[in-house]
Amino acid sequence: MWWLLVATTVAIGVRASNSNGAEDPLVVHTNKGRVQGITLQAATGKLVDAWLGIPYAQKPIGNLRFRHPRPIDKWTHILNATRPPNTCVQIIDTVFGDFPGATMWNPNTQISEDCLYLNVVVPKPRPTKAAVMLWIFGGGFYSGSATLEVYDHKTLVSEENIILVSMQYRVASLGFLYFDSPEAPGNAGLYDQLMALQWIHDNIHYFGGNPHNVTLFGESAGAVSVSLHLLSPLSRNLFSQAIMQSGSAVAPWAIISRQESTIRGLRLAEAVNCPHSKSDIPAVIECLRKVNASDLVANEWGTLGICEFPFVPIVDGTFVDDIPQRSLSSRNFKKTNILMGSNTEEGYYFIIYYLTELFRKEENVYVNREEFLQAVRELNPYVNNVARQAIVFEYTDWQNPDDPIKNRDALDKMVGDYQFTCNVNEFAHTYAESGNNVYMYLFTHRSVNNPWPSWTGVMHGDEINYIFGEPLDPAKNYQPQEIELSKRMMNFWANFAKTGNPNLQSDNTWTTTYWPLHTAFGREYITLDVNASATGGRGPRVKQCAFWKKYLPQLISSTGIHFLYLFMLTKILKIDMWNSIFIYLVTYKGNRVGTKLGIKLTRCC
């Protein structure tokens, strides 16, 4: 565990100096009280100071379950911040047993509702006004932890001389249950992040950080969170710039309607034998507060589509004050520099879990034509037949439609484009159109020690190891060129945090590899690979993204507009099952129909 690599001799030296009466440099005075830190050693041998498990909010237990976080009270003693915090309650992935490619994402600290803590890792010697990076972990808003080995903070901090902060935030129903009530207002997990961000603003200078130079960065649901902070009027002024890896707020799985969230909450209540009538929400909440937290998260999953997560953010009118697409189109967002991108095989990780019989975790997987067509149906259940045939047409290699390898890879691209890549592209393009500096990447390197079968390529999340410097650990057996790639990526990310430009070092020198600005016209991006080459032109995946973002919505709208009258009728009659009638309109930008009626029509994917 990364927090256990302690420099013992340094720790002994600190204790000795304390016995001589000198003030312990690892005791920091925050605005809530004193915290005792610890000195740790990175795999490279370099030292950092760390404060692990600093509370930033009251324990969200008892009557505070489901509610927005409350400020923590002051303490008078020296708080021990030398052990990593609890992981917020979530389900454990057991699908593939002890396979390391899956278990690496499972919690590695005690699971508890008492989990609202953060970590601060600082380089030695202690800097002054150092750039601060706040990591927001991913996990579909139903899982994840800031303490995972893959997020080991020490190497990035010690190599790039930045301060790294990470926080635990509530996930699943405990973080996102919504019942249109102060007792269950929704988006509690996002408000956890906001409170941690406020803590950084108020306290990071005590640790040598610059509160006016804070960069948010996150992956997947963490990237969605970062983009929501860019859109939110509540958090825009608490950070400087943002990095989003494989996710943005316009992803189809990022937001669900308040109506859908309420329905899912009532289904959860029924599953755990609580009252589940919409007419008596107080009784529902009162009962759900008494249910064992592990039982809650274990009963959230019903019949959901691929990348469809049970409890996710909603448009609550305060933190998320509008539909993300509308916020982007109206330029209602923080004007700043952003860096974002995706990986070449974003879809496989989710397909392996969703189509488990077809995509077995084996080295050789082939998909014949019949299996391909059936998979398209299963992966796109909410569209009509015309739209489904269009998807088949777009992702078929018509020179050889029966090629089992191309059919397999096409399914990855179909899921990856729709769920991840195209939404990253859309967010970046809108920011560039507005005159902001945008830097875009495509991560294309597959690690030699990747535990997944070779056909999975460069999967969702594979870039994280390189951002946090894992290849620099001799025990991990990375190749020399992979070590150099990791150094280059850490430097790009840290440069961006320090200067707002990945090419510009803090000493005003420039990197040897140039990362071009992503413009609305050129759509330039850099390829992050061991070859260190920069790729220009339009992209990535610009043609396929035009299919998802332009052609298919128009096709669905033109083939489904005759349902408008029935939709309005179900709205007037308040029929709860309108969702099932118009589900294929809900999935895409046929959403414009609902938007004009003042309804958020989004199906979480």
Protein Blocks (a to p, Z undefined) as FASTA:
>chain_A
ZZlmccfklmmmmmmmmmnopacfkbccdfkbccdddddddfkopacdddehiafbdcde
hjlgoiacddddddfbdcdffbccddddddddfklojafklmmmpcfbdcdfblcccddd
ddddddehiacdddddeehhpgccfkbmklomklmmmmnopacddddddehjllmpcehi
aklngjklmmmmmmmmmmmmmmmmmnopafklccdddehjlmmmmmmmmmpmklmmmcfb
dcdehiafkbfklpccfklmmmmmmmmmmmnopafbfklmmlmmmmmmmpcfklmmmmmp
ccddehiafbdcddehlmmmcdfklmmmnopacdddddddddfblmlmmmmmmmmmlmcc
bfbdcddfklmmmmmmmmmmmbcfklmmmmmmmmpcfklmmlmklmmmmmmmmmmmmmmm
mmmmmmmmmmmmnopacdddddfbdcfklmbdfklopaehklmmmmnommmpmklopafk
lmmmmmmmmmmmmmmmmnopaklcfkopacfbdcddddfklopacdddfkopacedjdeh
klmmmmmmmmmmmmmmmmmmmmmmmmmmmmmnopaklmmmmmmmmmmmmlmmmmmnopac
dddZZ
